[in-house]
Amino acid sequence: MVHGKASGSGADHHAKAMDERNRKDFHHKFTTLRFRALSEHGEWLGRRDIIPT
């Protein structure tokens, strides 16, 4: 995740941000959370069925 999959300009932004966080941690604790949508209701920006099945 830190190294990313992209190439080209800007591909190393995340790695640089992680290096800076390790150098000078703004918060004393760090958490990364990922959530999986259980269901979808309504529209967002005129779109429906955004969640893959």
PQR file with spaces between the fields and no chain letter, atoms N, CA, C, O and H, PARSE charges and radii, in Angstrom:
ATOM       1  N    MET     1       0.819   -1.186    0.000 -0.4000 1.5000
ATOM       2  CA   MET     1       0.000    0.000    0.000 -0.0000 2.0000
ATOM       3  C    MET     1       0.863    1.251    0.000  0.5500 1.7000
ATOM       4  O    MET     1       0.540    2.217   -0.691 -0.5500 1.4000
ATOM       5  N    VAL     2       1.934    1.257    0.744 -0.4000 1.5000
ATOM       6  CA   VAL     2       2.773    2.448    0.810 -0.0000 2.0000
ATOM       7  C    VAL     2       3.431    2.723   -0.522  0.5500 1.7000
ATOM       8  O    VAL     2       3.575    3.880   -0.916 -0.5500 1.4000
ATOM       9  H    VAL     2       2.197    0.472    1.305  0.4000 1.0000
ATOM      10  N    HIS     3       3.833    1.677   -1.223 -0.4000 1.5000
ATOM      11  CA   HIS     3       4.527    1.870   -2.488 -0.0000 2.0000
ATOM      12  C    HIS     3       3.556    2.129   -3.626  0.5500 1.7000
ATOM      13  O    HIS     3       3.940    2.732   -4.628 -0.5500 1.4000
ATOM      14  H    HIS     3       3.716    0.737   -0.903  0.4000 1.0000
ATOM      15  N    GLY     4       2.334    1.699   -3.503 -0.4000 1.5000
ATOM      16  CA   GLY     4       1.320    1.961   -4.515 -0.0000 2.0000
ATOM      17  C    GLY     4       1.512    1.130   -5.763  0.5500 1.7000
ATOM      18  O    GLY     4       2.488    0.390   -5.890 -0.5500 1.4000
ATOM      19  H    GLY     4       2.023    1.209   -2.689  0.4000 1.0000
ATOM      20  N    LYS     5       0.565    1.259   -6.690 -0.4000 1.5000
ATOM      21  CA   LYS     5       0.607    0.510   -7.939 -0.0000 2.0000
ATOM      22  C    LYS     5       0.823    1.428   -9.123  0.5500 1.7000
ATOM      23  O    LYS     5       1.143    0.959  -10.215 -0.5500 1.4000
ATOM      24  H    LYS     5      -0.227    1.860   -6.587  0.4000 1.0000
ATOM      25  N    ALA     6       0.657    2.728   -8.931 -0.4000 1.5000
ATOM      26  CA   ALA     6       0.738    3.675  -10.035 -0.0000 2.0000
ATOM      27  C    ALA     6       2.184    4.019  -10.370  0.5500 1.7000
ATOM      28  O    ALA     6       3.095    3.840   -9.561 -0.5500 1.4000
ATOM      29  H    ALA     6       0.397    3.109   -8.043  0.4000 1.0000
ATOM      30  N    SER     7       2.358    4.508  -11.566 -0.4000 1.5000
ATOM      31  CA   SER     7       3.662    5.035  -11.960 -0.0000 2.0000
ATOM      32  C    SER     7       3.436    6.419  -12.543  0.5500 1.7000
ATOM      33  O    SER     7       2.307    6.764  -12.894 -0.5500 1.4000
ATOM      34  H    SER     7       1.618    4.653  -12.223  0.4000 1.0000
ATOM      35  N    GLY     8       4.472    7.205  -12.651 -0.4000 1.5000
ATOM      36  CA   GLY     8       4.344    8.553  -13.182 -0.0000 2.0000
ATOM      37  C    GLY     8       4.404    9.580  -12.077  0.5500 1.7000
ATOM      38  O    GLY     8       4.703    9.267  -10.925 -0.5500 1.4000
ATOM      39  H    GLY     8       5.389    6.925  -12.366  0.4000 1.0000
ATOM      40  N    SER     9       4.111   10.827  -12.454 -0.4000 1.5000
ATOM      41  CA   SER     9       4.214   11.909  -11.469 -0.0000 2.0000
ATOM      42  C    SER     9       3.153   11.747  -10.391  0.5500 1.7000
ATOM      43  O    SER     9       1.992   11.461  -10.683 -0.5500 1.4000
ATOM      44  H    SER     9       3.869   11.082  -13.391  0.4000 1.0000
ATOM      45  N    GLY    10       3.562   11.931   -9.161 -0.4000 1.5000
ATOM      46  CA   GLY    10       2.638   11.851   -8.036 -0.0000 2.0000
ATOM      47  C    GLY    10       2.455   10.465   -7.474  0.5500 1.7000
ATOM      48  O    GLY    10       1.732   10.294   -6.492 -0.5500 1.4000
ATOM      49  H    GLY    10       4.505   12.164   -8.925  0.4000 1.0000
ATOM      50  N    ALA    11       3.093    9.455   -8.072 -0.4000 1.5000
ATOM      51  CA   ALA    11       2.906    8.085   -7.617 -0.0000 2.0000
ATOM      52  C    ALA    11       3.505    7.849   -6.235  0.5500 1.7000
ATOM      53  O    ALA    11       3.107    6.913   -5.543 -0.5500 1.4000
ATOM      54  H    ALA    11       3.680    9.593   -8.869  0.4000 1.0000
ATOM      55  N    ASP    12       4.456    8.687   -5.825 -0.4000 1.5000
ATOM      56  CA   ASP    12       5.129    8.469   -4.544 -0.0000 2.0000
ATOM      57  C    ASP    12       4.588    9.340   -3.418  0.5500 1.7000
ATOM      58  O    ASP    12       5.192    9.393   -2.346 -0.5500 1.4000
ATOM      59  H    ASP    12       4.779    9.448   -6.388  0.4000 1.0000
ATOM      60  N    HIS    13       3.471   10.023   -3.631 -0.4000 1.5000
ATOM      61  CA   HIS    13       2.926   10.912   -2.604 -0.0000 2.0000
ATOM      62  C    HIS    13       2.600   10.175   -1.317  0.5500 1.7000
ATOM      63  O    HIS    13       2.888   10.667   -0.226 -0.5500 1.4000
ATOM      64  H    HIS    13       2.981    9.981   -4.501  0.4000 1.0000
ATOM      65  N    HIS    14       1.996    8.990   -1.440 -0.4000 1.5000
ATOM      66  CA   HIS    14       1.602    8.257   -0.234 -0.0000 2.0000
ATOM      67  C    HIS    14       2.832    7.810    0.547  0.5500 1.7000
ATOM      68  O    HIS    14       2.861    7.907    1.774 -0.5500 1.4000
ATOM      69  H    HIS    14       1.761    8.591   -2.326  0.4000 1.0000
ATOM      70  N    ALA    15       3.837    7.326   -0.155 -0.4000 1.5000
ATOM      71  CA   ALA    15       5.066    6.884    0.523 -0.0000 2.0000
ATOM      72  C    ALA    15       5.723    8.051    1.247  0.5500 1.7000
ATOM      73  O    ALA    15       6.210    7.887    2.366 -0.5500 1.4000
ATOM      74  H    ALA    15       3.814    7.247   -1.151  0.4000 1.0000
ATOM      75  N    LYS    16       5.743    9.229    0.623 -0.4000 1.5000
ATOM      76  CA   LYS    16       6.321   10.413    1.268 -0.0000 2.0000
ATOM      77  C    LYS    16       5.514   10.806    2.506  0.5500 1.7000
ATOM      78  O    LYS    16       6.087   11.191    3.525 -0.5500 1.4000
ATOM      79  H    LYS    16       5.347    9.362   -0.285  0.4000 1.0000
ATOM      80  N    ALA    17       4.190   10.710    2.418 -0.4000 1.5000
ATOM      81  CA   ALA    17       3.339   11.041    3.563 -0.0000 2.0000
ATOM      82  C    ALA    17       3.580   10.076    4.719  0.5500 1.7000
ATOM      83  O    ALA    17       3.600   10.492    5.877 -0.5500 1.4000
ATOM      84  H    ALA    17       3.724   10.397    1.590  0.4000 1.0000
ATOM      85  N    MET    18       3.761    8.802    4.419 -0.4000 1.5000
ATOM      86  CA   MET    18       4.023    7.822    5.474 -0.0000 2.0000
ATOM      87  C    MET    18       5.395    8.069    6.106  0.5500 1.7000
ATOM      88  O    MET    18       5.549    7.924    7.319 -0.5500 1.4000
ATOM      89  H    MET    18       3.745    8.464    3.479  0.4000 1.0000
ATOM      90  N    ASP    19       6.389    8.440    5.299 -0.4000 1.5000
ATOM      91  CA   ASP    19       7.709    8.772    5.849 -0.0000 2.0000
ATOM      92  C    ASP    19       7.616    9.969    6.786  0.5500 1.7000
ATOM      93  O    ASP    19       8.228    9.972    7.854 -0.5500 1.4000
ATOM      94  H    ASP    19       6.263    8.559    4.314  0.4000 1.0000
ATOM      95  N    GLU    20       6.851   10.989    6.389 -0.4000 1.5000
ATOM      96  CA   GLU    20       6.695   12.187    7.221 -0.0000 2.0000
ATOM      97  C    GLU    20       5.954   11.855    8.511  0.5500 1.7000
ATOM      98  O    GLU    20       6.291   12.382    9.571 -0.5500 1.4000
ATOM      99  H    GLU    20       6.354   10.986    5.521  0.4000 1.0000
ATOM     100  N    ARG    21       4.946   10.983    8.428 -0.4000 1.5000
ATOM     101  CA   ARG    21       4.210   10.594    9.634 -0.0000 2.0000
ATOM     102  C    ARG    21       5.135    9.862   10.604  0.5500 1.7000
ATOM     103  O    ARG    21       5.051   10.054   11.817 -0.5500 1.4000
ATOM     104  H    ARG    21       4.673   10.555    7.566  0.4000 1.0000
ATOM     105  N    ASN    22       6.012    9.026   10.065 -0.4000 1.5000
ATOM     106  CA   ASN    22       6.961    8.328   10.931 -0.0000 2.0000
ATOM     107  C    ASN    22       7.988    9.290   11.526  0.5500 1.7000
ATOM     108  O    ASN    22       8.436    9.095   12.655 -0.5500 1.4000
ATOM     109  H    ASN    22       6.080    8.870    9.080  0.4000 1.0000
ATOM     110  N    ARG    23       8.362   10.323   10.777 -0.4000 1.5000
ATOM     111  CA   ARG    23       9.348   11.285   11.256 -0.0000 2.0000
ATOM     112  C    ARG    23       8.765   12.143   12.374  0.5500 1.7000
ATOM     113  O    ARG    23       9.395   12.312   13.418 -0.5500 1.4000
ATOM     114  H    ARG    23       7.998   10.482    9.859  0.4000 1.0000
ATOM     115  N    LYS    24       7.565   12.685   12.163 -0.4000 1.5000
ATOM     116  CA   LYS    24       6.934   13.574   13.140 -0.0000 2.0000
ATOM     117  C    LYS    24       5.450   13.241   13.202  0.5500 1.7000
ATOM     118  O    LYS    24       4.649   13.766   12.428 -0.5500 1.4000
ATOM     119  H    LYS    24       7.053   12.548   11.315  0.4000 1.0000
ATOM     120  N    ASP    25       5.103   12.378   14.114 -0.4000 1.5000
ATOM     121  CA   ASP    25       3.725   11.916   14.236 -0.0000 2.0000
ATOM     122  C    ASP    25       2.847   13.012   14.818  0.5500 1.7000
ATOM     123  O    ASP    25       3.080   13.475   15.935 -0.5500 1.4000
ATOM     124  H    ASP    25       5.753   11.952   14.743  0.4000 1.0000
ATOM     125  N    PHE    26       1.841   13.424   14.063 -0.4000 1.5000
ATOM     126  CA   PHE    26       0.924   14.464   14.526 -0.0000 2.0000
ATOM     127  C    PHE    26       0.066   13.951   15.679  0.5500 1.7000
ATOM     128  O    PHE    26      -0.150   14.663   16.660 -0.5500 1.4000
ATOM     129  H    PHE    26       1.652   13.048   13.156  0.4000 1.0000
ATOM     130  N    HIS    27      -0.418   12.729   15.562 -0.4000 1.5000
ATOM     131  CA   HIS    27      -1.213   12.104   16.606 -0.0000 2.0000
ATOM     132  C    HIS    27      -0.371   11.021   17.275  0.5500 1.7000
ATOM     133  O    HIS    27       0.528   10.460   16.647 -0.5500 1.4000
ATOM     134  H    HIS    27      -0.243   12.151   14.765  0.4000 1.0000
ATOM     135  N    HIS    28      -0.644   10.731   18.505 -0.4000 1.5000
ATOM     136  CA   HIS    28       0.140    9.704   19.173 -0.0000 2.0000
ATOM     137  C    HIS    28      -0.325    8.299   18.806  0.5500 1.7000
ATOM     138  O    HIS    28       0.372    7.327   19.101 -0.5500 1.4000
ATOM     139  H    HIS    28      -1.374   11.186   19.015  0.4000 1.0000
ATOM     140  N    LYS    29      -1.480    8.174   18.174 -0.4000 1.5000
ATOM     141  CA   LYS    29      -1.968    6.881   17.710 -0.0000 2.0000
ATOM     142  C    LYS    29      -2.455    7.037   16.271  0.5500 1.7000
ATOM     143  O    LYS    29      -2.902    8.113   15.876 -0.5500 1.4000
ATOM     144  H    LYS    29      -2.046    8.963   17.935  0.4000 1.0000
ATOM     145  N    PHE    30      -2.370    5.981   15.505 -0.4000 1.5000
ATOM     146  CA   PHE    30      -2.755    6.024   14.096 -0.0000 2.0000
ATOM     147  C    PHE    30      -3.569    4.781   13.769  0.5500 1.7000
ATOM     148  O    PHE    30      -3.183    3.674   14.142 -0.5500 1.4000
ATOM     149  H    PHE    30      -2.006    5.106   15.826  0.4000 1.0000
ATOM     150  N    THR    31      -4.684    4.949   13.082 -0.4000 1.5000
ATOM     151  CA   THR    31      -5.534    3.824   12.704 -0.0000 2.0000
ATOM     152  C    THR    31      -5.997    4.007   11.272  0.5500 1.7000
ATOM     153  O    THR    31      -6.392    5.102   10.869 -0.5500 1.4000
ATOM     154  H    THR    31      -4.998    5.848   12.779  0.4000 1.0000
ATOM     155  N    THR    32      -5.946    2.937   10.513 -0.4000 1.5000
ATOM     156  CA   THR    32      -6.507    2.921    9.171 -0.0000 2.0000
ATOM     157  C    THR    32      -7.678    1.953    9.187  0.5500 1.7000
ATOM     158  O    THR    32      -7.524    0.791    9.560 -0.5500 1.4000
ATOM     159  H    THR    32      -5.625    2.048   10.839  0.4000 1.0000
ATOM     160  N    LEU    33      -8.836    2.427    8.787 -0.4000 1.5000
ATOM     161  CA   LEU    33     -10.038    1.589    8.778 -0.0000 2.0000
ATOM     162  C    LEU    33     -10.587    1.481    7.366  0.5500 1.7000
ATOM     163  O    LEU    33     -10.559    2.447    6.603 -0.5500 1.4000
ATOM     164  H    LEU    33      -8.961    3.371    8.484  0.4000 1.0000
ATOM     165  N    ARG    34     -11.081    0.314    7.026 -0.4000 1.5000
ATOM     166  CA   ARG    34     -11.767    0.114    5.753 -0.0000 2.0000
ATOM     167  C    ARG    34     -13.129   -0.485    6.058  0.5500 1.7000
ATOM     168  O    ARG    34     -13.259   -1.362    6.913 -0.5500 1.4000
ATOM     169  H    ARG    34     -11.104   -0.471    7.645  0.4000 1.0000
ATOM     170  N    PHE    35     -14.130   -0.008    5.358 -0.4000 1.5000
ATOM     171  CA   PHE    35     -15.486   -0.485    5.575 -0.0000 2.0000
ATOM     172  C    PHE    35     -16.042   -1.047    4.282  0.5500 1.7000
ATOM     173  O    PHE    35     -15.766   -0.536    3.197 -0.5500 1.4000
ATOM     174  H    PHE    35     -14.024    0.704    4.664  0.4000 1.0000
ATOM     175  N    ARG    36     -16.823   -2.097    4.406 -0.4000 1.5000
ATOM     176  CA   ARG    36     -17.494   -2.695    3.259 -0.0000 2.0000
ATOM     177  C    ARG    36     -18.983   -2.360    3.366  0.5500 1.7000
ATOM     178  O    ARG    36     -19.613   -2.603    4.396 -0.5500 1.4000
ATOM     179  H    ARG    36     -17.047   -2.513    5.288  0.4000 1.0000
ATOM     180  N    ALA    37     -19.526   -1.807    2.303 -0.4000 1.5000
ATOM     181  CA   ALA    37     -20.946   -1.444    2.301 -0.0000 2.0000
ATOM     182  C    ALA    37     -21.803   -2.708    2.344  0.5500 1.7000
ATOM     183  O    ALA    37     -21.544   -3.678    1.631 -0.5500 1.4000
ATOM     184  H    ALA    37     -19.015   -1.610    1.466  0.4000 1.0000
ATOM     185  N    LEU    38     -22.818   -2.677    3.187 -0.4000 1.5000
ATOM     186  CA   LEU    38     -23.721   -3.820    3.302 -0.0000 2.0000
ATOM     187  C    LEU    38     -24.898   -3.712    2.351  0.5500 1.7000
ATOM     188  O    LEU    38     -25.408   -4.722    1.869 -0.5500 1.4000
ATOM     189  H    LEU    38     -23.028   -1.890    3.767  0.4000 1.0000
ATOM     190  N    SER    39     -25.330   -2.483    2.080 -0.4000 1.5000
ATOM     191  CA   SER    39     -26.449   -2.294    1.167 -0.0000 2.0000
ATOM     192  C    SER    39     -26.391   -0.881    0.615  0.5500 1.7000
ATOM     193  O    SER    39     -25.633   -0.039    1.097 -0.5500 1.4000
ATOM     194  H    SER    39     -24.916   -1.662    2.473  0.4000 1.0000
ATOM     195  N    GLU    40     -27.200   -0.636   -0.397 -0.4000 1.5000
ATOM     196  CA   GLU    40     -27.237    0.670   -1.051 -0.0000 2.0000
ATOM     197  C    GLU    40     -28.690    1.092   -1.227  0.5500 1.7000
ATOM     198  O    GLU    40     -29.534    0.299   -1.645 -0.5500 1.4000
ATOM     199  H    GLU    40     -27.815   -1.320   -0.788  0.4000 1.0000
ATOM     200  N    HIS    41     -28.969    2.348   -0.904 -0.4000 1.5000
ATOM     201  CA   HIS    41     -30.330    2.872   -1.004 -0.0000 2.0000
ATOM     202  C    HIS    41     -30.276    4.244   -1.644  0.5500 1.7000
ATOM     203  O    HIS    41     -29.467    5.079   -1.240 -0.5500 1.4000
ATOM     204  H    HIS    41     -28.283    2.993   -0.565  0.4000 1.0000
ATOM     205  N    GLY    42     -31.116    4.492   -2.630 -0.4000 1.5000
ATOM     206  CA   GLY    42     -31.202    5.812   -3.237 -0.0000 2.0000
ATOM     207  C    GLY    42     -30.146    6.053   -4.310  0.5500 1.7000
ATOM     208  O    GLY    42     -29.617    5.117   -4.910 -0.5500 1.4000
ATOM     209  H    GLY    42     -31.773    3.813   -2.958  0.4000 1.0000
ATOM     210  N    GLU    43     -29.855    7.334   -4.536 -0.4000 1.5000
ATOM     211  CA   GLU    43     -28.923    7.750   -5.581 -0.0000 2.0000
ATOM     212  C    GLU    43     -27.854    8.654   -5.001  0.5500 1.7000
ATOM     213  O    GLU    43     -28.038    9.275   -3.954 -0.5500 1.4000
ATOM     214  H    GLU    43     -30.285    8.094   -4.048  0.4000 1.0000
ATOM     215  N    TRP    44     -26.737    8.715   -5.699 -0.4000 1.5000
ATOM     216  CA   TRP    44     -25.671    9.658   -5.361 -0.0000 2.0000
ATOM     217  C    TRP    44     -25.165   10.235   -6.663  0.5500 1.7000
ATOM     218  O    TRP    44     -24.676    9.502   -7.523 -0.5500 1.4000
ATOM     219  H    TRP    44     -26.587    8.210   -6.550  0.4000 1.0000
ATOM     220  N    LEU    45     -25.276   11.531   -6.814 -0.4000 1.5000
ATOM     221  CA   LEU    45     -24.908   12.226   -8.046 -0.0000 2.0000
ATOM     222  C    LEU    45     -25.598   11.607   -9.267  0.5500 1.7000
ATOM     223  O    LEU    45     -25.010   11.490  -10.342 -0.5500 1.4000
ATOM     224  H    LEU    45     -25.674   12.126   -6.116  0.4000 1.0000
ATOM     225  N    GLY    46     -26.860   11.215   -9.069 -0.4000 1.5000
ATOM     226  CA   GLY    46     -27.636   10.639  -10.149 -0.0000 2.0000
ATOM     227  C    GLY    46     -27.283    9.205  -10.490  0.5500 1.7000
ATOM     228  O    GLY    46     -27.760    8.679  -11.495 -0.5500 1.4000
ATOM     229  H    GLY    46     -27.338   11.310   -8.196  0.4000 1.0000
ATOM     230  N    ARG    47     -26.467    8.567   -9.685 -0.4000 1.5000
ATOM     231  CA   ARG    47     -26.022    7.194   -9.967 -0.0000 2.0000
ATOM     232  C    ARG    47     -26.663    6.212   -8.989  0.5500 1.7000
ATOM     233  O    ARG    47     -26.901    6.538   -7.826 -0.5500 1.4000
ATOM     234  H    ARG    47     -26.079    8.995   -8.869  0.4000 1.0000
ATOM     235  N    ARG    48     -26.935    5.017   -9.477 -0.4000 1.5000
ATOM     236  CA   ARG    48     -27.442    3.911   -8.668 -0.0000 2.0000
ATOM     237  C    ARG    48     -26.565    2.686   -8.916  0.5500 1.7000
ATOM     238  O    ARG    48     -25.778    2.664   -9.863 -0.5500 1.4000
ATOM     239  H    ARG    48     -26.743    4.752  -10.422  0.4000 1.0000
ATOM     240  N    ASP    49     -26.699    1.697   -8.089 -0.4000 1.5000
ATOM     241  CA   ASP    49     -25.964    0.431   -8.228 -0.0000 2.0000
ATOM     242  C    ASP    49     -24.461    0.664   -8.317  0.5500 1.7000
ATOM     243  O    ASP    49     -23.792    0.150   -9.214 -0.5500 1.4000
ATOM     244  H    ASP    49     -27.338    1.715   -7.320  0.4000 1.0000
ATOM     245  N    ILE    50     -23.938    1.448   -7.373 -0.4000 1.5000
ATOM     246  CA   ILE    50     -22.508    1.750   -7.332 -0.0000 2.0000
ATOM     247  C    ILE    50     -21.739    0.588   -6.694  0.5500 1.7000
ATOM     248  O    ILE    50     -20.620    0.282   -7.106 -0.5500 1.4000
ATOM     249  H    ILE    50     -24.481    1.866   -6.645  0.4000 1.0000
ATOM     250  N    ILE    51     -22.336   -0.053   -5.699 -0.4000 1.5000
ATOM     251  CA   ILE    51     -21.672   -1.145   -4.999 -0.0000 2.0000
ATOM     252  C    ILE    51     -21.625   -2.373   -5.891  0.5500 1.7000
ATOM     253  O    ILE    51     -22.668   -2.819   -6.368 -0.5500 1.4000
ATOM     254  H    ILE    51     -23.245    0.195   -5.364  0.4000 1.0000
ATOM     255  N    PRO    52     -20.448   -2.932   -6.130 -0.5600 1.5000
ATOM     256  CA   PRO    52     -20.383   -4.160   -6.944  0.2800 2.0000
ATOM     257  C    PRO    52     -21.001   -5.342   -6.205  0.5500 1.7000
ATOM     258  O    PRO    52     -20.930   -5.428   -4.979 -0.5500 1.4000
ATOM     259  N    THR    53     -21.598   -6.235   -6.952 -0.4000 1.5000
ATOM     260  CA   THR    53     -22.222   -7.412   -6.335 -0.0000 2.0000
ATOM     261  C    THR    53     -21.358   -8.632   -6.531  0.5500 1.7000
ATOM     262  O    THR    53     -21.716   -9.720   -6.081 -0.5500 1.4000
ATOM     263  H    THR    53     -21.655   -6.166   -7.948  0.4000 1.0000
